[in-house]
Amino acid sequence: MKRIITPVILSSLFYAGCASATVLYDKDDNKVEIKGSLRLMLDGSSARAREEGTNKYKLEDESSRIGFRFERQIDEKLKALVYYEWGNDTQATEKKDDFNFTNRQAYGGLHYQGIGEIDFGRVTVPFESVHQSDYTYEWGNNGALYYGGKKTKRVGGGDNNYIKRISNTLKYMSDKYDGFRFGASYTLQDETNVNDINYAWSTAVYYDTTFNLHLRAGYAQQESNGSTESNADLRYYNVDPVKESIWGVSAKYDIPVWGLSFAIDYGGEKIEDGNTGDTNAYEPWGKTTHAKLFGLGTKWTFNDKQSVYATWAIRDGDEAADNYQETRTVLGTDYKFNKSVLVFLEYSSQNNRSNYDSDTKSDDKSALGLRYYF
């Protein structure tokens, strides 16, 4: 059944794009918009090729999505809105090789002109927009602020799932005042297992100057459930709630006359009261882990259609995190046929190391991608 549904979905996405459908309805204070993108990619991985019987190259969907936005103008300044987005969710827990057309975002809210917008549902939290050094389409993984490293990730939680798209979340984003914007979010309990989120929150501030300098700063925190009556049937007792936090600052400077852009990200994360996070046992980690996060990026758009870009980033764990270190260097170029269609080519070199030989590995990746926006 999946083999039948998938091409139907993709063909419908492409058809909508060719039709240049954006505003579906705009009348009597009601407005309906459609937006989305078709994303296909041929990717190669040297690490995958080292697995016997596994091909180096795969042609796959790169998280295509389609979304509908409904607006109702209540008065001159107040409007109600609903947004629902479906797509192949590469942030979900299913294997990336599976096409899973599922809910990516779903929220309702109110926007008051001059004050801002408040939404509730499955949203992207304000911290998600702090990073700026990742100019890539695929292999940058949103830059150093989102790296999920091996040894740190093994400590209960540690995968930063509270700073991207998340359900049960109340979010506020202000309108822009003299270049400033502010955002904050609070997340209610998502699931009841030991290392699922009990609560989380994030905040961020953004400032865009009149001379093309863009500044961002943010902080986010979560606490897991630990052992509770709701997960007592799993027979994991006396497991402390894991506390995770992350902070980040960034700066980007654009030189439009030369088509140049430069950006830097810097941050850190901490995991307290961690555990091994194993599905068969939750042993205390016994140490508070820290990791420094740093990223650099640049992009040169040398004509109206083509650009080249580079990103370098590192996640550097401390002794408590077994000195786990992950570095990535990504080089790429893109070509825009028009405002809707582009292709890109990327190369990534990733190197991991720690106190354990099993963590030491490298992976050279390549990607040839096609995107169609509508």
C-alpha positions as semicolon CSV with decimal commas, in nm:
position;residue;x (nm);y (nm);z (nm)
1;M;0,000;0,000;0,000
2;K;0,284;0,239;0,087
3;R;0,433;0,194;-0,262
4;I;0,105;0,310;-0,414
5;I;0,039;0,600;-0,178
6;T;0,387;0,752;-0,197
7;P;0,394;0,829;-0,573
8;V;0,037;0,960;-0,557
9;I;0,135;1,203;-0,282
10;L;0,449;1,317;-0,463
11;S;0,270;1,364;-0,794
12;S;0,001;1,572;-0,625
13;L;0,271;1,790;-0,467
14;F;0,435;1,842;-0,805
15;Y;0,104;1,917;-0,974
16;A;0,022;2,181;-0,713
17;G;0,364;2,336;-0,766
18;C;0,322;2,351;-1,143
19;A;-0,012;2,520;-1,093
20;S;0,167;2,789;-0,887
21;A;-0,107;2,759;-0,629
22;T;-0,047;2,993;-0,336
23;V;-0,371;3,170;-0,244
24;L;-0,662;2,931;-0,284
25;Y;-0,930;3,163;-0,146
26;D;-0,936;3,529;-0,039
27;K;-1,281;3,674;0,013
28;D;-1,508;3,808;0,289
29;D;-1,226;3,831;0,546
30;N;-1,133;3,466;0,491
31;K;-0,810;3,351;0,334
32;V;-0,673;3,006;0,249
33;E;-0,314;2,954;0,135
34;I;-0,117;2,650;0,029
35;K;0,260;2,616;0,048
36;G;0,512;2,337;0,040
37;S;0,792;2,177;-0,151
38;L;0,887;1,859;-0,332
39;R;1,235;1,745;-0,221
40;L;1,421;1,460;-0,387
41;M;1,783;1,361;-0,331
42;L;2,043;1,112;-0,450
43;D;2,281;1,067;-0,159
44;G;2,597;0,868;-0,103
45;S;2,767;0,761;0,219
46;S;3,106;0,596;0,265
47;A;2,998;0,464;0,607
48;R;2,694;0,298;0,452
49;A;2,909;0,147;0,178
50;R;3,123;-0,025;0,443
51;E;2,822;-0,230;0,553
52;E;2,822;-0,556;0,360
53;G;2,533;-0,581;0,117
54;T;2,443;-0,211;0,143
55;N;2,466;0,021;-0,156
56;K;2,654;0,349;-0,122
57;Y;2,392;0,552;-0,310
58;K;2,021;0,591;-0,247
59;L;1,748;0,794;-0,413
60;E;1,508;0,917;-0,149
61;D;1,263;1,181;-0,043
62;E;1,428;1,463;0,151
63;S;1,131;1,560;0,368
64;S;0,879;1,686;0,113
65;R;0,590;1,871;0,270
66;I;0,262;2,049;0,196
67;G;0,084;2,293;0,425
68;F;-0,244;2,484;0,441
69;R;-0,296;2,810;0,627
70;F;-0,645;2,935;0,710
71;E;-0,700;3,294;0,825
72;R;-1,009;3,476;0,950
73;Q;-0,990;3,855;0,989
74;I;-1,189;3,937;1,303
75;D;-1,134;4,313;1,300
76;E;-0,879;4,560;1,166
77;K;-0,598;4,430;1,388
78;L;-0,702;4,084;1,510
79;K;-0,710;3,765;1,306
80;A;-0,748;3,397;1,388
81;L;-0,544;3,135;1,207
82;V;-0,491;2,761;1,167
83;Y;-0,193;2,595;1,003
84;Y;-0,160;2,227;0,919
85;E;0,140;2,072;0,745
86;W;0,192;1,715;0,627
87;G;0,511;1,565;0,497
88;N;0,783;1,305;0,521
89;D;0,896;1,377;0,877
90;T;1,271;1,313;0,907
91;Q;1,257;1,440;1,266
92;A;1,027;1,154;1,368
93;T;1,153;0,828;1,514
94;E;1,087;0,613;1,208
95;K;1,379;0,505;0,994
96;K;1,481;0,766;0,739
97;D;1,451;0,512;0,458
98;D;1,076;0,486;0,520
99;F;0,843;0,742;0,362
100;N;0,603;0,838;0,637
101;F;0,354;1,103;0,528
102;T;0,260;1,244;0,864
103;N;0,180;1,560;1,058
104;R;0,483;1,791;1,074
105;Q;0,311;2,097;1,219
106;A;-0,042;2,164;1,337
107;Y;-0,149;2,466;1,539
108;G;-0,410;2,732;1,587
109;G;-0,358;3,085;1,705
110;L;-0,433;3,455;1,713
111;H;-0,235;3,743;1,568
112;Y;-0,280;4,101;1,686
113;Q;-0,115;4,366;1,472
114;G;0,160;4,547;1,660
115;I;0,176;4,290;1,940
116;G;0,243;3,953;1,784
117;E;0,112;3,600;1,748
118;I;0,031;3,327;1,998
119;D;-0,008;2,966;1,880
120;F;-0,080;2,633;2,042
121;G;-0,014;2,286;1,901
122;R;0,279;2,127;1,720
123;V;0,507;2,420;1,641
124;T;0,870;2,516;1,588
125;V;1,001;2,674;1,908
126;P;1,182;3,014;1,909
127;F;1,526;2,860;1,972
128;E;1,498;2,682;1,637
129;S;1,572;3,011;1,459
130;V;1,883;3,106;1,660
131;H;2,138;2,925;1,440
132;Q;2,261;3,105;1,128
133;S;2,588;2,941;1,017
134;D;2,427;2,646;0,835
135;Y;2,396;2,746;0,468
136;T;2,357;2,386;0,354
137;Y;2,049;2,205;0,227
138;E;2,114;1,863;0,381
139;W;2,441;1,767;0,549
140;G;2,479;2,062;0,786
141;N;2,195;1,923;0,999
142;N;2,102;2,279;1,100
143;G;2,447;2,354;1,234
144;A;2,635;2,289;1,554
145;L;2,350;2,395;1,782
146;Y;2,158;2,080;1,685
147;Y;2,426;1,812;1,683
148;G;2,317;1,491;1,854
149;G;2,650;1,333;1,948
150;K;2,713;0,972;2,040
151;K;2,827;0,969;2,400
152;T;2,624;1,271;2,496
153;K;2,322;1,132;2,318
154;R;2,348;0,804;2,509
155;V;2,288;0,998;2,827
156;G;1,910;0,991;2,874
157;G;1,757;1,234;2,630
158;G;2,043;1,428;2,483
159;D;1,891;1,447;2,135
160;N;1,770;1,808;2,145
161;N;1,415;1,707;2,052
162;Y;1,280;1,995;2,261
163;I;1,426;2,273;2,043
164;K;1,283;2,192;1,702
165;R;0,924;2,097;1,615
166;I;0,733;1,980;1,919
167;S;0,371;1,910;2,017
168;N;0,168;2,034;2,317
169;T;0,342;2,369;2,297
170;L;0,226;2,726;2,356
171;K;0,433;2,976;2,156
172;Y;0,447;3,355;2,137
173;M;0,630;3,554;1,869
174;S;0,627;3,932;1,879
175;D;0,598;4,157;1,579
176;K;0,917;4,341;1,483
177;Y;0,993;4,665;1,666
178;D;1,283;4,871;1,526
179;G;1,454;4,551;1,416
180;F;1,383;4,355;1,736
181;R;1,169;4,043;1,775
182;F;1,115;3,824;2,080
183;G;0,984;3,470;2,116
184;A;0,902;3,230;2,398
185;S;0,744;2,886;2,426
186;Y;0,631;2,639;2,691
187;T;0,583;2,268;2,625
188;L;0,356;2,042;2,828
189;Q;0,424;1,673;2,885
190;D;0,443;1,487;2,554
191;E;0,460;1,120;2,665
192;T;0,489;0,934;2,995
193;N;0,797;0,712;2,952
194;V;1,104;0,767;3,169
195;N;1,299;0,989;2,929
196;D;1,005;1,156;2,755
197;I;0,953;1,528;2,810
198;N;0,771;1,630;3,127
199;Y;0,802;1,999;3,045
200;A;1,023;2,225;2,835
201;W;1,057;2,592;2,753
202;S;1,259;2,815;2,525
203;T;1,313;3,182;2,458
204;A;1,497;3,381;2,193
205;V;1,559;3,737;2,080
206;Y;1,640;3,848;1,726
207;Y;1,778;4,180;1,604
208;D;1,821;4,285;1,242
209;T;2,020;4,604;1,197
210;T;1,985;4,853;0,915
211;F;2,338;4,767;0,795
212;N;2,275;4,394;0,722
213;L;2,399;4,253;1,054
214;H;2,165;3,992;1,205
215;L;2,202;3,893;1,571
216;R;2,032;3,606;1,757
217;A;2,043;3,467;2,111
218;G;1,841;3,198;2,285
219;Y;1,808;2,953;2,572
220;A;1,605;2,634;2,611
221;Q;1,554;2,375;2,883
222;Q;1,366;2,052;2,939
223;E;1,306;1,801;3,218
224;S;1,209;1,438;3,159
225;N;0,957;1,236;3,359
226;G;1,188;1,000;3,542
227;S;1,013;0,722;3,736
228;T;0,644;0,793;3,790
229;E;0,327;0,593;3,852
230;S;0,238;0,634;3,485
231;N;0,542;0,430;3,376
232;A;0,566;0,199;3,678
233;D;0,455;-0,095;3,463
234;L;0,796;-0,074;3,290
235;R;0,952;-0,166;3,627
236;Y;1,209;0,112;3,616
237;Y;1,218;0,254;3,967
238;N;1,415;0,540;4,122
239;V;1,517;0,692;3,789
240;D;1,575;1,064;3,838
241;P;1,433;1,312;3,586
242;V;1,697;1,417;3,335
243;K;1,753;1,792;3,302
244;E;1,883;1,927;2,973
245;S;1,961;2,284;2,874
246;I;2,114;2,459;2,575
247;W;2,210;2,816;2,493
248;G;2,328;2,980;2,176
249;V;2,424;3,310;2,017
250;S;2,482;3,386;1,651
251;A;2,568;3,664;1,411
252;K;2,536;3,693;1,034
253;Y;2,660;3,972;0,810
254;D;2,542;4,014;0,453
255;I;2,716;4,217;0,180
256;P;2,443;4,236;-0,087
257;V;2,649;4,429;-0,340
258;W;2,900;4,141;-0,355
259;G;2,651;3,861;-0,290
260;L;2,844;3,753;0,021
261;S;2,720;3,629;0,357
262;F;2,915;3,522;0,667
263;A;2,780;3,368;0,989
264;I;2,897;3,230;1,322
265;D;2,719;3,024;1,591
266;Y;2,841;2,959;1,944
267;G;2,669;2,779;2,229
268;G;2,674;2,505;2,487
269;E;2,459;2,229;2,629
270;K;2,439;2,050;2,962
271;I;2,278;1,725;3,077
272;E;2,222;1,668;3,451
273;D;2,106;1,350;3,628
274;G;2,146;1,159;3,305
275;N;2,108;0,787;3,252
276;T;2,216;0,546;2,983
277;G;1,879;0,584;2,817
278;D;1,873;0,215;2,725
279;T;1,533;0,059;2,656
280;N;1,625;-0,236;2,876
281;A;1,779;-0,052;3,170
282;Y;1,815;0,304;3,294
283;E;2,146;0,312;3,476
284;P;2,254;0,648;3,626
285;W;2,527;0,815;3,423
286;G;2,663;0,967;3,742
287;K;2,817;1,275;3,580
288;T;2,691;1,606;3,444
289;T;2,797;1,634;3,080
290;H;2,882;1,952;2,893
291;A;2,946;2,019;2,526
292;K;3,066;2,328;2,346
293;L;2,899;2,405;2,013
294;F;3,062;2,616;1,743
295;G;2,989;2,675;1,376
296;L;3,112;2,892;1,088
297;G;2,955;2,940;0,748
298;T;2,974;3,150;0,436
299;K;2,790;3,179;0,106
300;W;2,871;3,360;-0,218
301;T;2,589;3,423;-0,464
302;F;2,785;3,528;-0,770
303;N;2,493;3,572;-1,009
304;D;2,114;3,567;-0,997
305;K;2,102;3,190;-1,031
306;Q;2,406;3,027;-0,873
307;S;2,595;3,026;-0,544
308;V;2,860;2,833;-0,354
309;Y;2,869;2,781;0,022
310;A;3,069;2,621;0,301
311;T;2,995;2,529;0,662
312;W;3,223;2,398;0,936
313;A;3,095;2,300;1,280
314;I;3,206;2,115;1,592
315;R;3,042;1,960;1,897
316;D;3,305;1,920;2,168
317;G;3,211;1,715;2,475
318;D;3,397;1,725;2,807
319;E;3,552;1,441;3,010
320;A;3,212;1,351;3,157
321;A;3,091;1,299;2,799
322;D;3,392;1,075;2,726
323;N;3,549;1,363;2,531
324;Y;3,315;1,288;2,243
325;Q;3,387;1,523;1,953
326;E;3,207;1,553;1,622
327;T;3,319;1,778;1,338
328;R;3,160;1,839;1,000
329;T;3,283;2,022;0,693
330;V;3,030;2,078;0,415
331;L;3,094;2,228;0,071
332;G;2,818;2,289;-0,178
333;T;2,674;2,474;-0,473
334;D;2,323;2,539;-0,599
335;Y;2,157;2,656;-0,918
336;K;1,815;2,822;-0,931
337;F;1,624;2,778;-1,255
338;N;1,358;3,018;-1,128
339;K;1,202;3,118;-0,796
340;S;1,046;2,773;-0,758
341;V;1,300;2,519;-0,887
342;L;1,658;2,462;-0,780
343;V;1,919;2,187;-0,772
344;F;2,208;2,152;-0,529
345;L;2,524;1,945;-0,495
346;E;2,690;1,890;-0,155
347;Y;2,990;1,711;-0,012
348;S;3,029;1,647;0,361
349;S;3,318;1,510;0,565
350;Q;3,226;1,402;0,918
351;N;3,471;1,281;1,183
352;N;3,382;1,147;1,528
353;R;3,611;1,050;1,813
354;S;3,602;0,992;2,189
355;N;3,776;0,798;2,466
356;Y;3,623;0,482;2,315
357;D;3,753;0,337;1,990
358;S;3,400;0,233;1,896
359;D;3,306;0,600;1,864
360;T;3,591;0,683;1,627
361;K;3,463;0,686;1,272
362;S;3,444;0,896;0,958
363;D;3,184;0,938;0,689
364;D;3,216;1,108;0,351
365;K;2,876;1,199;0,213
366;S;2,750;1,344;-0,112
367;A;2,410;1,470;-0,218
368;L;2,252;1,574;-0,547
369;G;1,915;1,728;-0,473
370;L;1,615;1,875;-0,649
371;R;1,362;2,106;-0,484
372;Y;1,039;2,249;-0,615
373;Y;0,875;2,518;-0,398
374;F;0,517;2,635;-0,424
